[in-house]
Amino acid sequence: MNKIKVAVISDTHGLVRPQLIEELAGCDLIIHAGDIGSNEVINELEKVAPVRAVRGNVDREEWCLKFPKSDVIELGDKYVYLIHNIEDLDIEPTAGGFDIVIYGHSHKPSVEEKKGVIYLNPGSVGPRRFNLPISYAILEVKKNSISQSLITITNKNM
């Protein structure tokens, strides 16, 4: 298996920044951890790469129903559990054989490891809230490893 480059975003709340689209070029997949905000967000992201998404607490309109509340994504031989709000996690990721849990909701970027499972919140690439950074993550998946980087979009116009 070659390296897979995956962009992980969350909490767009209907906003797709042109700078984000530029930065995601070259990704093999985009994972959206919910609070999409509008179907146009998905349409724009799909111009860059295939998108896997879950719906978040603000995704209540009919177009959102095509997105599950949680999803399982296979990346090579690695398994990802995707959910919007980590408080809604109703499985034990270690027992389920997951390598990574991706979530959003809080807008706070974080990466931590618990019992061999990586918990990744990419933060938010939507409208700035709570003085938190505009951020996303990149996963690089190889046969025996996953590496992750949190990336802050820095632009004084944000």
C-alpha positions in Angstrom: 0.0 0.0 0.0 1.2 3.4 -0.8 0.8 6.4 1.5 -2.7 7.8 1.7 -3.0 11.5 2.5 -6.3 12.4 4.3 -7.6 15.8 5.2 -9.7 15.9 8.4 -12.0 18.9 8.9 -14.9 19.7 11.1 -17.4 22.4 11.9 -17.5 24.3 8.6 -21.0 25.7 9.4 -21.6 26.5 5.7 -18.2 28.2 5.1 -15.6 26.9 2.6 -12.5 29.1 2.7 -10.7 29.4 -0.6 -7.4 29.0 1.3 -8.6 25.7 2.7 -9.4 24.4 -0.8 -5.9 25.3 -1.9 -4.3 23.6 1.1 -6.3 20.4 0.6 -5.2 19.9 -3.0 -3.4 16.6 -3.3 -5.3 14.8 -0.6 -6.7 11.4 -1.4 -9.7 11.7 0.9 -11.5 14.4 3.0 -13.1 13.4 6.3 -15.6 15.8 7.7 -16.6 15.4 11.3 -19.9 17.2 11.2 -21.6 20.5 11.5 -21.4 20.8 7.7 -23.9 23.6 7.5 -24.8 23.3 3.8 -24.7 20.9 0.9 -22.6 23.4 -1.0 -19.8 22.7 1.4 -19.7 19.0 0.4 -20.0 20.0 -3.3 -17.0 22.3 -3.0 -14.9 19.7 -1.1 -15.7 17.0 -3.6 -14.0 19.0 -6.3 -10.8 18.4 -4.3 -11.2 14.7 -3.2 -13.9 12.2 -2.3 -15.6 13.1 1.0 -16.8 11.0 3.9 -18.8 12.9 6.4 -21.1 12.6 9.4 -23.8 15.0 10.4 -23.5 17.2 13.5 -25.9 18.9 15.8 -26.5 21.8 13.4 -27.1 19.5 10.4 -30.9 19.1 10.7 -32.3 19.8 7.3 -33.4 17.1 4.8 -30.2 17.2 2.8 -28.2 16.1 5.9 -30.0 12.8 6.3 -27.8 11.2 3.7 -24.9 11.5 6.2 -24.9 9.1 9.2 -24.4 10.2 12.8 -21.3 8.0 12.9 -19.2 6.1 10.4 -16.4 3.6 10.1 -13.7 4.3 7.5 -11.1 1.8 6.4 -7.8 3.4 5.4 -5.5 0.6 4.2 -5.4 -1.7 7.2 -6.3 1.1 9.7 -9.8 1.7 11.0 -11.3 5.1 11.8 -14.4 5.7 13.8 -16.0 9.0 12.9 -18.5 10.9 15.1 -19.3 14.6 15.6 -19.5 14.8 19.4 -17.1 12.7 21.4 -19.7 12.7 24.2 -22.0 10.5 21.9 -19.3 7.8 21.5 -21.1 4.6 22.4 -18.4 2.0 21.7 -15.1 1.1 23.2 -12.7 1.9 20.4 -9.9 -0.4 21.7 -12.3 -3.4 21.9 -13.7 -2.4 18.4 -10.2 -2.6 16.8 -10.1 1.1 15.9 -6.8 2.9 15.4 -8.2 6.4 15.5 -11.4 8.2 16.6 -12.1 11.4 14.8 -14.6 13.9 16.2 -15.4 17.7 16.1 -18.0 19.8 17.9 -15.8 21.7 20.4 -13.9 23.6 17.8 -10.8 22.9 19.9 -8.0 21.1 18.0 -6.5 18.2 19.9 -4.6 14.9 19.5 -4.2 12.4 22.3 -3.6 8.7 22.6 -5.6 6.5 25.0 -5.0 2.7 25.2 -3.3 2.7 21.8 -6.1 4.7 20.0 -5.5 8.2 18.6 -8.3 10.6 19.4 -8.2 13.5 16.9 -10.3 16.7 16.9 -9.2 18.8 13.9 -10.8 22.0 15.3 -12.9 24.1 13.1 -12.4 25.5 9.6 -15.7 27.4 9.7 -16.4 30.9 11.1 -14.0 31.7 13.9 -15.5 31.2 17.4 -14.3 31.6 21.0 -10.9 32.9 19.9 -9.9 29.4 18.8 -7.7 28.9 15.8 -9.0 28.0 12.3 -7.5 24.5 12.0 -7.7 21.1 10.3 -5.6 17.9 10.4 -3.7 15.8 7.9 -3.4 12.1 8.3 -0.7 10.2 6.5 -1.5 6.5 6.5 1.0 3.8 5.6 0.8 0.1 6.0 2.0 0.0 9.6 1.5 3.6 10.8 -0.7 6.7 10.9 0.8 10.1 11.5 -1.2 13.2 12.1 -0.5 16.9 12.0 -2.7 19.7 13.2 -2.5 22.7 10.9 -3.6 26.2 11.7 -4.7 28.4 8.8 -3.1 31.8 9.4 -4.4 34.7 7.5 -5.1 38.1 9.0 -8.4 38.3 7.0 -9.9 35.3 8.9 
